[in-house]
Amino acid sequence: MTDATITLEELRGKLDRGDAFTLVEILPPPRYREGHLPGAIYIPPIQVRELAPKRLPDKSAEIVVYCAGPGCGTARAAAAELAAMGYTNVRDFPGGKAEWVKAGLPLERP
């Protein structure tokens, strides 16, 4: 499912309802520490293949990946890599952190 995307409204609804899925920020660790979408874990872009089996053990679970925003293709590339690794329910949030912040939604900080 490398072409599957999710909109801001869909993602916000999933978070508000407490749906079971894993939200993954695909940016370097300092960017994650600056603030991330609520409940997100991070996987650095260069470590997707290495860390996914540990952090995302269920290959059939819903996973939503995002990066900085519309101009950043990192999440899309990570979604394609996850699909190639056998993950079957991966969606990309192309608006990323930029769209989330522009909508006035809060970021979490560790």
N, C-alpha and C positions, 0 to 999 in steps of 0.2 A: 504493500500500500504506500508506495513512495509519492504518489500524487495526491494523497489525502491531506487536506488542510482543515483548519478549524478557525472560525472567526472569533473576534473579541467577545461578541455576545454569547456564542456557544461556550467558550472557555469560562467566562464569568459565571454562566449558569451552572456549569459543572462544579465549579468551586463553591458557589453558593449552596448548591444541593448536597455537597459532600460526596459527589460521585467517586467511585473507586477508579482511579487512574494515577499514573505517575507523571508529574510535570518535571521536565528536565531542561535546565539552562545549558546551552552549548556555547559557553564563552570561557575565557581564561579565569582562574580562581579570583584574581583581584576584582574583576567585574562583578562576579557573584557576591563578593563581600560588600561591594558598594551598595547593593540592593538587588533583590530578586523577587519574582512573582511569588505570592504566598504559597508556601508548601513545596516550592521547587527544590530539587536536588541539582547538583551540577556535575557535569562531565566535561572536562576540557576537550576542545575539538580534536586535538591530536591524540587523545586517549580513548576515543569511543570504542574501538575494537578491544582494547585491553580492559577497560572498566565496566563495560555494559554487562558482561556475564555475572559480575559481582553485584552491581548496583541494580540491575534489571534482570533478575533470575527467571522470571516467568515470560517466556517468549510470546505467549498469547494475550498477556495483559495489555490494556490500553496505555499507550505512552504518548504524551504530547511534548514535542521539542520546540524550543524557541531560541532565538539569539537576539542581537541588538535591535533589529528592525527590518523594514522592507528591503533595504539595500544590502543586507547581510545574508549571504547564502549558506552560512555555516550550518544552520539548523536543517535546511533542506538536504545538504550533503550528509549530515548525520542521520537523517531519516532514511536516506537511500542506503547508507552503510548498515544501519540496523536491519533494514529489510533484507539486505544481502546476507546478513548473519542469521536470518530465520525468524526475525520478529515479524509478527503478522498483523499488528494493530497499532501502527505508528502514524501519528498525525503531526503536521507542521503548523505552528502558529506563526504565519509570515509577518504579522504586524510586530511581533516581538515586544521587547521591553519598551521601545519607543512608543508604540501605539497604546500600551497599557498606561504608561505615565501620562501621555497626552490626554487620555480619557479621565485623568484625575484619580486613578486607582492607586492604592498604596503598594509600596514595595516593603518586603521584609528585609531586615538586616540581622546578621548573626549576633 
